[in-house]
Amino acid sequence: MARKRPGGGTPATLALDRSGVAYAVRAYEHDPAAGSYGLEAAQALGVEPERVLKTLLVEGEAGLGVGIVPVVAQLDLKAMATELGMKRVSMADPRVAERTTGYVVGGISPLGQRKRLPTVLDASALRYAAVLVSGGKRGLDLELSPADLVAATDARVADIARAHR
């Protein structure tokens, strides 16, 4: 994958550029009426939805954490709490997520966040040569190897996703 920088870049692309990670920019026309940002990205970019990952913030007694799971799955809060060493976690308030990461909901990237948080990547991502994560705004995804995503976010890998009910 070649490194490309869209018009000045986002904090996510700039973070990858600084770290020397190879990635591809995958832009698409975002539809504000889309019900699921991640499924919209998968369809618009013509990739398997299992390869498109969403970034979710959780909060517990020890603070905030980041979970990265496929858009076709849900974050298993109990598994996430275990990985973060907490008794329980809940989804962070969207305003807290935006303020902490510097991104808007629907465009929260695990890369280039204002504050580095403990991060856990779902193990299913390792099945693929490349995965896609938000590039820091709606309509912009970044394609990179799961190993590079782990290195760039200092994530640990664990089973934190479960099928939608």
C-alpha positions in Angstrom: 0.0 0.0 0.0 1.3 3.4 -0.9 1.2 6.2 1.6 -1.1 9.0 0.4 -2.0 12.2 2.2 -5.4 13.8 1.4 -5.1 17.6 1.4 -3.0 18.2 4.5 -4.2 15.0 6.2 -6.1 14.3 9.4 -4.5 13.6 12.8 -4.8 9.9 11.9 -2.9 10.2 8.6 -0.3 12.5 10.1 0.2 10.0 12.9 0.8 7.2 10.4 3.1 9.3 8.3 5.2 10.1 11.4 5.4 6.4 12.3 6.3 5.4 8.8 3.4 3.0 8.5 2.2 2.1 5.0 -1.5 2.7 4.4 -4.0 3.6 1.7 -6.6 6.3 1.8 -10.0 5.1 0.9 -12.4 8.0 0.5 -16.1 7.8 -0.4 -19.1 10.1 -0.5 -20.7 10.0 3.0 -24.5 9.9 3.1 -25.8 11.8 6.2 -28.9 9.5 6.2 -26.9 6.3 6.5 -28.0 4.2 9.4 -24.5 2.6 10.0 -21.3 4.5 9.2 -19.3 1.3 9.0 -21.7 -0.6 6.8 -22.0 2.4 4.6 -18.2 2.5 4.2 -18.0 -1.2 3.4 -20.7 -0.9 0.7 -19.3 2.3 -0.8 -15.7 0.9 -0.9 -16.7 -2.6 -2.0 -15.0 -4.5 0.8 -16.2 -7.2 3.1 -17.9 -5.6 6.2 -15.8 -7.9 8.4 -12.7 -6.0 7.3 -14.1 -2.6 8.2 -13.6 -1.8 11.9 -15.3 0.6 14.2 -13.7 2.5 17.1 -15.7 2.6 20.3 -14.8 4.3 23.6 -15.8 2.8 26.9 -15.5 4.1 30.4 -15.1 2.3 33.7 -13.8 2.9 37.2 -10.2 3.3 36.0 -11.0 5.7 33.1 -11.5 5.4 29.3 -10.5 2.7 26.9 -10.8 2.1 23.1 -12.2 -1.1 21.6 -11.8 -1.8 17.9 -14.3 -4.3 16.4 -15.8 -5.2 13.0 -18.7 -3.1 12.0 -20.8 -6.3 11.8 -20.3 -7.1 15.4 -20.9 -5.6 18.9 -18.4 -4.8 21.5 -18.5 -7.4 24.3 -18.4 -5.0 27.3 -17.6 -7.8 29.8 -14.6 -9.0 27.7 -13.5 -5.4 27.2 -13.6 -4.8 30.9 -11.5 -7.9 31.6 -8.9 -6.8 29.0 -8.7 -3.3 30.6 -8.5 -4.8 34.1 -11.8 -3.2 35.2 -14.8 -4.7 36.9 -17.2 -3.3 34.3 -17.3 -0.8 31.5 -20.1 1.0 29.6 -20.1 2.9 26.4 -18.7 6.4 26.9 -20.9 9.4 26.4 -20.6 10.5 22.7 -19.6 14.0 23.9 -16.8 12.6 26.1 -15.7 10.4 23.2 -15.5 13.4 20.8 -13.8 15.7 23.4 -11.2 13.0 24.3 -10.4 11.8 20.8 -10.7 15.1 18.9 -12.9 13.4 16.3 -16.7 13.4 15.7 -18.8 10.3 16.3 -18.9 8.4 13.0 -15.4 9.5 12.2 -13.5 8.5 15.4 -10.2 7.0 14.4 -8.1 4.8 16.7 -5.1 6.7 15.3 -4.0 10.2 16.1 -6.3 10.7 19.1 -5.7 13.7 21.3 -5.0 11.4 24.3 -3.6 7.9 24.0 -5.9 5.5 25.7 -5.6 1.8 26.4 -6.7 0.1 23.2 -7.9 -3.4 22.4 -8.2 -4.8 18.9 -10.6 -7.7 18.3 -8.6 -10.8 17.3 -10.8 -11.4 14.2 -8.9 -8.5 12.5 -5.8 -10.7 12.3 -7.6 -13.0 9.8 -7.1 -10.3 7.1 -4.0 -9.0 5.3 -5.6 -5.5 5.5 -8.4 -3.9 7.5 -10.0 -0.5 7.3 -10.5 2.0 10.1 -11.8 5.5 10.2 -9.4 8.1 8.9 -10.7 10.8 11.2 -13.8 12.0 9.4 -16.9 10.6 7.9 -16.3 9.4 4.4 -12.6 8.6 4.9 -11.2 5.2 5.8 -7.6 4.1 6.0 -6.5 0.6 4.9 -3.5 -0.9 6.7 -2.3 -4.2 8.0 -3.7 -5.4 11.4 -0.1 -5.7 12.6 0.6 -2.0 11.7 -2.7 -1.0 13.4 -1.6 -2.8 16.6 1.8 -1.2 16.5 0.5 2.3 15.7 -2.1 2.2 18.6 0.0 0.1 21.0 -3.1 -2.2 21.2 -3.4 -5.5 22.7 -5.3 -8.2 20.8 -8.2 -10.2 22.3 -11.6 -11.6 21.6 -13.8 -8.5 22.4 -16.5 -8.8 19.7 -19.7 -10.7 19.6 -22.4 -11.2 17.0 -25.2 -8.7 16.8 -28.3 -9.9 18.6 
